[in-house]
Amino acid sequence: MKITVTGLGIRKNEITFAADCGEGKGIWCGNGPVQPGEIHEAEFELPALFMRWVDIVPAAAGGSGIRLAGQQVILTGILENIEEDGTGYLRLGNDLIMFECLGEPMALGGCVEIRARELMIYPLNL
């Protein structure tokens, strides 16, 4: 996903960013710091363990996106798959974001919202 760094946060390596699908914040995990205005191809990782029907809930259909709500980053997209070991995949536009989850089954292919306290951002070396 192409992101533009829009600001620096108060935590070490924390950045705010804008992408075609919205705005968010996360921890930059690249070599060296980044500065506002820089554009990067990046992928996201959600390091927390999420509970289905608590942290992952059905959302109204109509598109995917990233937005901030207080200290949380909210990712809205299509629940692509959840494997037997709890590894899940959220489709956000053309990108897949992997996460780990527990809980009661959810229907695949529907629109869901994931509320994350932390988002790790890794640069893609093309």
N, C-alpha and C positions, 0 to 999 in steps of 0.2 A: 504494500500500500504506500502510495506517495504521501508524505506528510511534510508540512512546513512548520518549523519550530517558531512558535509565536511568543514564547517567554520562558524564563527560568523560574523554577519553584524554590521553596525554602529548604527542602530536603536535598541531600547530596544527589546530584545528577538528575533531579526532577525537572521535567520540562512540560510546558503546555504546547499543544500542537493543533493545527487545522488540517483536515483532509477533505476530500470530496464529499465524504459521508458525515461530516460534522467536526466537532472539536472535543478534545479530551486532554488528559494529562497522564504522565507515567514516568517511570524511571528509565533513563537512557542507559543502555548497556553496551554502547560502542566504545571503541578505543578513543579516548580523549573526549573532552567536552564539546558541546555544540553551542552555537550562538543563535539568537533570534534572527529569522530571515533565511536560515539555511533550509534547503530542501533535501530530503532523504527518502530513499525507498526503504521501507522498514516492515518488519513483521512483529506481531504482538504475542505475548504470552500472558496467560492469566495464572499466576502461581498458587492462588488459594484453592481450597477444596470447596466446591459449591454444593448446596442442597437443592435438589429439584423441588419445585413448588414453594420454595422459600426465597432462594437467591436467583433461581431461574424460573420465570413465570411466563405464561402465555401473554402475548402482546397483540394488539390490533394489527392486522395485515396492512401492508401498504408501503413497505420499504425498509431499508436497513439504515442504521446510523449510529453515531457515537455522540454522547452528550454528557455534560457534567451536571450533577445534582449534589450540591454541598461537597463533601469529601469523596463522593463515589463517582466512578465512571460507569455510565450505563450504555451497554452495547445491545442494540436491537438488530436481530437478523433471523435467518432461517436455521432451525435446528436440523442440521444435516444428518448427524448420526450420533449414537451413544453405544459404545462397545460394551461387552460383558464386564470388562474390568473398570468401567466408569469413565473411560476416556471419551469425551464428547467433542463435537465439531460444530462451530457456529459459522454459517456463511454470512459474511458481511460484504456485500457487493460481489466482487470477483475473488475475494480473499477468504481463506478458512482460518479460524482461530481455534486452537486446541485448548481444552480445559479438562479438569477432573471433577467428577460429581458423584453424589450418592443420592439415594432416595427412591421414591416410587417412580415407575416408568412414565415417560412422557411420549406423546405422539411425535413422530419424526415428520419433517417437512413443513411444520407449522412455524409461525413467527413467534419468537420468544425474546424476552428481555433478561439480560444478565447484569446484576448489580455487583460491581467489583470495587474493592477498596484499593487494589493495587494492580497496575498494568505495567508489564515490563516491555520495553521497546528495543528491538534488536535491528541494527542496520543490515540490509541485504548487500552483500558484496557481489556486484554484478560484473 
